[in-house]
Amino acid sequence: MQPISVFFNGKLIPENEALLGINDLSIVRGYGIFDYFKTINNNPIFLEDNLDRLYKSAKLMDLTIPYTREEIASQIYQLIDHNQIPNSGIKILVTGGYSPDGYSIASSNVVITQHEFSSNTQQEQNGIKLMLFDYHRPFSLVKSIDYVMGIQALKHAKENGADDVVYYKDNIISECPRANFFLITSDNKLLTTKDNVLEGITRKKIIEMVQGQYEIVLRDVTVEDILDAKEAFITSTTKNITPITEIINHKEFGKGAGPITKKLQLMFGNILHTGLQ
């Protein structure tokens, strides 16, 4: 098996030769953005949507990507062809650059990596437990590399018998550190937070997917909404649609996926595996 390669500032090189200087703002200040998507049978899933979000994040963070969308897409396809990892995760990292004073934004470094990936089918079937965590992510529309609070929150969740957390602030539910959050109301509506959350690609596709079948409600989601909901799930590139069995100290939803969540899982699975994007 040939060594895995990456694109580093426009050049295809072996992964172990991709070296980022220690004065990059991504290292000294944690300043940078990324985007992430998966491939299925060498097909990049929802690539255009991810590129939309990548360039939006860059604009919001005052970062200039020194390549056009077409050039980034070309690098991605070359990487897929070279590495031959049919089912994979691909990450595009855009850093704050080599700052002369350790604080000012400089010319971005762009790194595109690929690794083997498979979904956690056990969690998608059996579900996970969440707990509320008092926090709201700054620059919430940006897919930032800053996961300090997410890492600390995960540790807190594990210590309290949960698999992860869902953020809330002033009684408003926002998102999980690495996923969007949905409730299914007592009258079968899909409820998810409208503003100040990351615009997840899986979230977007589900909202499009259910048009004409279920009503989508986009608004502030309160802690009280959890008590009235009959199902809950999270969505992301890595987690697809994963049911929530319990929000500790607030609500038990039961084992595994509820009937509507199961239906949505099947619908979304069809989209992923038939190439409909």
C-alpha positions in Angstrom: 0.0 0.0 0.0 1.4 3.4 -1.0 1.9 6.1 1.7 -1.0 8.5 2.1 -0.4 11.8 0.4 -1.8 15.3 1.2 -2.1 18.6 -0.6 0.1 21.2 1.1 -0.1 24.6 -0.3 -1.0 23.3 -3.8 1.5 20.5 -3.9 0.7 16.8 -3.6 3.3 15.4 -1.1 3.6 12.4 1.3 1.8 13.0 4.5 4.9 12.7 6.6 6.6 15.5 4.6 3.8 18.0 5.3 5.3 20.3 8.0 3.6 23.4 9.4 5.9 26.0 11.0 5.4 26.7 14.7 4.7 30.4 14.1 1.5 29.7 12.2 -1.4 31.4 13.8 -3.2 28.1 13.9 -0.6 26.9 16.4 0.3 30.0 18.4 -3.3 31.4 18.6 -5.6 28.6 17.4 -6.7 30.8 14.5 -7.9 29.0 11.5 -10.9 27.3 9.8 -11.6 23.9 8.2 -14.2 22.0 6.5 -14.8 18.3 6.4 -16.7 15.9 4.2 -16.7 12.2 3.3 -16.3 10.1 0.2 -18.4 7.0 -0.5 -16.9 4.8 -3.2 -14.5 7.6 -4.1 -17.5 10.0 -4.6 -17.1 13.2 -2.6 -20.5 13.8 -0.8 -22.0 17.2 -1.0 -18.7 18.8 -2.1 -20.2 22.0 -3.5 -22.1 22.6 -0.2 -18.9 22.2 1.8 -17.0 24.5 -0.5 -19.7 27.1 0.0 -19.3 26.9 3.7 -15.5 26.9 3.5 -15.4 30.2 1.6 -18.0 31.7 3.8 -16.0 30.8 7.0 -12.9 32.3 5.4 -14.7 35.5 4.7 -16.1 35.8 8.2 -12.6 35.2 9.7 -10.8 37.5 7.3 -8.8 34.7 5.7 -7.9 34.6 2.0 -7.9 31.2 0.4 -5.2 31.5 -2.3 -7.0 29.1 -4.6 -10.3 29.3 -6.5 -13.1 26.9 -5.8 -12.2 25.1 -9.0 -8.6 24.7 -7.9 -9.5 23.4 -4.5 -12.0 20.9 -6.1 -9.3 19.8 -8.5 -6.8 19.2 -5.7 -9.5 17.1 -3.9 -10.2 14.9 -6.9 -6.4 14.4 -7.5 -6.1 13.4 -3.8 -8.9 10.9 -4.1 -7.5 9.5 -7.3 -4.0 9.2 -5.8 -4.7 7.8 -2.4 -7.4 5.3 -3.4 -9.3 5.3 -0.1 -12.9 4.7 -1.4 -14.6 5.5 1.9 -12.8 8.3 3.6 -13.0 11.6 5.4 -11.4 14.7 3.8 -10.4 17.8 5.7 -9.6 21.2 4.2 -7.6 23.3 6.7 -7.0 27.0 6.2 -4.7 28.6 8.7 -4.0 32.1 9.9 -0.6 32.0 8.3 2.9 32.7 9.4 2.3 35.9 11.4 5.3 38.3 11.8 4.1 39.4 15.2 2.3 36.3 16.4 -1.0 38.1 16.2 -1.7 39.6 12.8 -3.4 37.5 10.1 -0.9 36.5 7.4 -1.0 34.5 4.1 -3.0 31.3 4.8 -1.5 27.8 4.6 -3.9 25.4 3.0 -3.7 21.7 3.8 -6.0 19.0 2.4 -5.8 15.6 4.1 -7.6 12.3 3.7 -8.0 9.3 6.0 -10.1 6.1 6.2 -13.6 6.6 7.6 -16.6 4.5 8.6 -19.7 5.6 10.3 -20.5 4.4 13.9 -23.4 2.2 12.9 -23.9 1.0 16.5 -24.5 4.6 17.7 -26.8 5.3 14.8 -28.9 2.3 15.7 -28.7 2.4 19.5 -28.5 6.1 20.1 -26.5 8.3 22.5 -27.0 10.2 25.7 -26.5 13.9 25.9 -26.3 16.4 28.7 -26.8 20.2 28.7 -23.7 22.3 28.9 -23.9 26.1 29.5 -21.9 27.6 26.6 -22.5 29.3 23.3 -19.8 29.0 20.6 -18.4 32.3 19.4 -18.3 32.9 15.6 -21.1 30.4 15.5 -21.4 30.5 11.7 -17.7 29.6 11.2 -16.3 26.1 11.2 -13.4 27.2 13.3 -10.5 25.0 14.5 -11.2 26.2 18.1 -12.5 23.2 19.9 -11.2 24.0 23.4 -14.6 24.1 25.0 -15.8 21.1 23.0 -13.0 18.9 24.3 -13.5 20.1 27.9 -17.3 19.5 27.6 -16.8 16.0 26.3 -14.6 15.2 29.3 -17.4 16.6 31.6 -20.0 14.5 29.7 -18.1 11.3 30.1 -17.7 11.9 33.8 -21.5 12.3 34.2 -22.5 9.2 32.1 -23.3 11.0 28.8 -21.7 10.5 25.4 -21.6 14.2 24.6 -23.1 17.6 25.4 -25.5 20.0 23.7 -24.8 23.6 24.3 -27.3 26.1 25.7 -27.2 29.6 27.0 -29.9 31.7 28.6 -32.3 28.7 28.2 -31.7 28.5 24.4 -30.5 25.3 22.9 -28.0 25.8 20.1 -25.9 22.8 18.9 -23.5 20.1 19.9 -19.8 20.6 19.6 -19.7 18.5 16.4 -23.3 18.2 15.4 -26.6 20.0 14.9 -29.5 19.2 17.2 -33.1 18.3 16.2 -36.3 17.7 18.2 -39.5 16.0 16.9 -42.4 17.7 18.6 -45.6 16.0 19.9 -47.3 16.9 16.6 -44.6 15.4 14.4 -42.8 18.6 13.4 -39.0 18.8 13.1 -37.7 21.6 15.3 -34.1 22.9 15.1 -32.4 26.2 16.0 -32.6 28.8 13.3 -29.8 31.3 14.1 -26.3 31.4 15.5 -25.4 27.8 14.9 -23.1 26.2 12.4 -25.0 25.6 9.1 -24.4 21.9 9.0 -24.5 20.3 5.5 -26.4 17.2 6.8 -28.8 19.6 8.6 -29.3 21.4 5.3 -30.0 18.2 3.4 -32.5 16.9 5.9 -34.4 20.2 5.8 -34.5 19.9 2.0 -35.3 16.2 2.2 -38.4 16.4 4.3 -40.2 19.1 2.4 -43.8 18.1 1.7 -43.6 15.2 4.3 -42.9 16.9 7.6 -43.1 20.5 8.7 -39.8 22.1 9.6 -39.8 24.7 12.4 -36.8 27.0 12.5 -36.7 29.1 15.6 -35.1 29.4 19.1 -35.3 26.0 20.8 -35.7 26.2 24.6 -35.0 23.7 27.3 -38.8 23.4 27.8 -39.1 22.2 24.2 -37.1 19.2 25.2 -39.7 18.2 27.7 -42.5 18.4 25.1 -40.6 16.5 22.4 -41.1 12.8 21.6 -37.9 12.1 19.7 -34.5 13.8 19.3 -31.5 13.3 17.1 -28.2 14.9 16.1 -26.8 15.3 12.6 -23.4 15.6 11.1 -21.1 14.3 8.3 -19.6 11.7 10.7 -22.8 10.9 12.6 -25.4 11.0 9.8 -28.6 10.9 11.8 -27.9 9.6 15.3 -30.8 9.3 17.8 -30.7 10.7 21.3 -32.0 8.3 23.9 -31.7 10.6 26.8 -30.8 14.1 27.8 -29.6 13.5 31.3 -31.6 15.2 34.1 -34.2 16.4 31.6 -35.8 13.7 29.3 -35.6 10.0 28.4 -36.7 9.3 24.9 -36.4 5.5 25.0 -34.1 3.0 23.4 -32.7 3.5 19.9 -34.4 5.6 17.2 -38.0 6.5 17.4 -40.3 5.8 14.4 -39.8 9.2 12.7 -36.1 9.2 13.3 -35.9 5.7 11.7 -37.8 6.9 8.7 -35.5 9.9 8.3 -32.4 7.6 8.6 -33.7 5.5 5.7 -34.4 8.5 3.6 -31.0 10.1 4.2 -29.3 6.8 3.6 -30.9 6.6 0.2 -29.6 10.1 -0.6 -26.0 9.1 0.4 -25.9 5.9 -1.5 -27.6 6.8 -4.7 -25.4 9.8 -5.3 -28.3 12.3 -5.1 -26.7 15.6 -4.0 
